Amino acid sequence: MADFTETAAEAVDPGRIVRLEAQDGTVCELPANAAALSGLVRNMLDPEDADDDSEDEDASIIPLPNVSSAALEQVAAFCRHHVEDVMDPIERPIKNTDIRQCTKEWYADFTETLWEDPGLFFEVMMAANYMEVVPLLDLTCCYFTGRIKRLSPEEIEETYGVQMTETEKRQVREEYEATKRHEKWGENGAPNGAPADKA
């Protein structure tokens, strides 16, 4: 079932072009129905202006001062694909740490490739939050949550340079142990690859 964001995007003229300007001045062009996946952009679109291909191009540009050009490029790629092949909602709470068990292949490939540059990954996550691209924010949060659940408290502190309290460490360790049990035994209570016991 399509959510409000997707329904609102579908209502926008796909032939209309929207120009988005990153913080360094780089301009990215998107079909309006793809750009409208962003709540921020959607709220800035003038419904009376059916054609953003006017002679006054500066007037039709939507500035995004908190988004780098590299992050905007990834957000745009996500939005273009999303209008062609809608991403299914991410199930909550997140039960599986494998992104490929949580979404379609293209979206799994997208996040795994994006993670090859962790700095850019977090830029895209923050851009999705700022631009209110809910499906992209859900996807990146799901992927990162899956990675965190595979780490012990000590590994998290070392990898991300954070200092946790004893209470936080205890909570993280419980999640970590639960994840290991889940991955070892699977959802059906049997070792992965083995059939569940019959009652």
N, C-alpha and C positions, 0 to 999 in steps of 0.2 A: 504494500500500500504506500502510495506516495505521500510524503509529509508536506507541511505547509511550504517549506523552502522550494521543493521540487514543483509544487503546484503553481507557486508564484512565478517561478522561472519559466514554466511552460506558457504562462499568460503573456509573456513578453515577445514581441516580434523578433523571430530568429534572424530576419534579414537586416535588422538594425545593427550597426557597428558601434561598440562602446570603446573609448580610448581610456586606458588606465595609465597613470604616470607614477613610476616608482620614485623613491627618494632621490635618486641621482639624475632624474630627468628623463630616463628611458621610458618610452611610451609603448605599451602593449595593446594591441587591438584584439577584441573578442566579440563574437556574436553576442547580442544583448541577452539571449536566453542563457548563455553560459555565464556571462558576467553577473546575471541576476541571481546566481546561486549564492553570491555574496550578499548578505543582508545589508551591509554598509553601502555597497554599490546600488543595490535595488532601491534603497531609500533615497538615493541621490539622483536617480534617473527621473527625468522630467517626462511624465506620461503624455504631455502635450507636444513634446518634440519627438516626432516619429522618425526623424532622420538625423542622426548625428554626423552624417557626412556633409555637413554644411561648409560653406567657404570659410567661416570663422572657426577653424579647428581648435584654437585655444579655448573657446567657450564650451566645447564639447568634451574636454579632457577632465577626467576625475582624478584629482591628486591623491596619492596614497603615501604621505610623508613618513609613515612608520614601516614601510615595506621596501626591502632592497630589490634591485632588478633581478637578481638571481632567484630570490624567493618568489617574486611575482611570476617569473617564467614557469616555475613549478606549479604554482597555484593555477595559472592559466591552463597548463597542460591537463591538470586534474579536472578543471571545470569543463574544458572542451570534451574530454572523454565522458564525463558524467552525464552530459546531455545526450550522448549517443548510447551509453550503456550504464544505466543508473545503478549506483552502488547500493546493495541491500543494507538496511540498518544494522549497525553493530550491536550484537546482543549484550545486554548489561544484566548483572555484573559480568565482567570478562572472565570466562572459565577456562579458556584455552590459550596457552602462551604462544602457539604457532599461528602466525597471521594468516597462513594459508587455510586454516580451519575456520577463520572468522570472516573471510571476504572472498571476492572473486579473484581469479588469477592476475588480471591486469593490475588491480589495486594492491595485491600482495607484492608483485614485481615492483610497482611504483615505490612502495615504502622501503623495500629491501635495497633498491638501488639508491634511494635518497639517503639511507643510513650510511652508505659508503662515505658520505661527508657529514658527520654528526653535527658540525656547526651549521651547515645549510639545513639539515633536518629540523633543528630547533628554530631556525629562522622561519621555515615554512609553517611549523606548528604555531608560532607566535603570529605569523601573518594570517593564518586561518582563523585564529582567535580574534585578531583585530578586525579582519574583514567579515567576520561572522559567516565563514564558509563551514557550516556545521558538519557536513559529511567528511570533509577533509580533516577537521579538528578531531572528530571521532576516530578516524582511521589512524592518524598519527599518534593519538593518545593510546589507542588499543595496541599499536605496535610497541610503543615505548613501555607500556605497562607489562607487556609480555616479556620484554627484555629484563626489566627490573625484577620481576617475579622469579627469574632464573638466577638471581644473584643473592649471595649471603650478605648480611649487614656489613661485614668487613670488606667484601668486594665492592659494595656500593660506595662506601666511604673512600676507598682507594681510587675507584674509577672516576667518581664525580666530585671528589674533594669536599665532601660534606661531613659534618660531625653530628651524629645522631645521639639522642638521649637513650638511656637504658630502656625506657618504655617503648620508644620507637624501634630500637633494635629488637626487642622481644616481639613486637608486632610483625616486623619484617621477617624475622626468623620463622615465625609461625607460617607466614605466607610462603616462604621459601621451602620449608619442609612439606607443606601441603602441595605445592607445585611439583616437587620431586616425587611424592607419592602418586599424584595424579598422572604424571608422565610415565611412571613405572608401571602402574596398574591399569590406567585407562579409566574411562568413564563408567564402564560396566562392572568394575570391581575385579576384573581379571587382568593378569599380566598382558601388556600390549602384544597383540598378535594372537592371543588365546581367546577362545570363546568363554562367555560368562557361564558360571555355574547355574544349572537349572534347578528351580525349586522342586 
